[in-house]
């Protein structure tokens, strides 16, 4: 499964979140994390960091992942918005309330909108 994470902040915040997730043993054990860049605009020297891409295996825990995102968000002074995309499913973390976290976990544990259900 592939999950993309975007942060409504500067590249440094995306790098910070990437490093935070890399230090989480559960995520590191069951996922591959990479930073992906946008293509540079004409006249730009290089691309801007755009997304953290997470590729997971069967041992992945959506709960552990969402709790790690919420914990990182709570450490940030500027309170960034986190967007999680899995296929056509998009989840946004703004306040990281218990309800918001539970909805995000349920959305990530279920089949993505563009995936056929397993039979």
URJO-V725199 format. One line per field, one symbol per residue. ss: DSSP state (H for helix, E for strand, C for the rest). phi: phi as a letter, one per 20 degrees, with the letter a starting at -180 (. if undefined). burial: + if it has 24 or more other ideal C-beta (glycine too) atoms within 12 Angstrom, else -. A space follows every 10 residues. Layout:
ss=???
phi=???
burial=???
This chain:
ss=CEEEEEECCC HHHHHHHHHH HHCCHHHHHH EEEEEEECCC CCCCCCCCEE EEEEEECCCC CHHHHHHHHH HHHHCCCCCC CEEEEECCEE EEECCCCHHH HHHHHHHHHC CCCCCCCCC
phi=.dcdcdceaf ggfffffgfg ffeefffffd bddbeddfff fgnefbeefc bedddddfef dgffffffff ffgfeefdlf edddccmeec cddddlfgff fffffffffe ffgedfffd
burial=+++++++--- --++-+++-+ +--+--++-- +-+-+----- --------+- ++++-+---+ ++-+++++++ -++--+---+ -+++++--+- +-+--+---+ +-+++-++-- -+-------
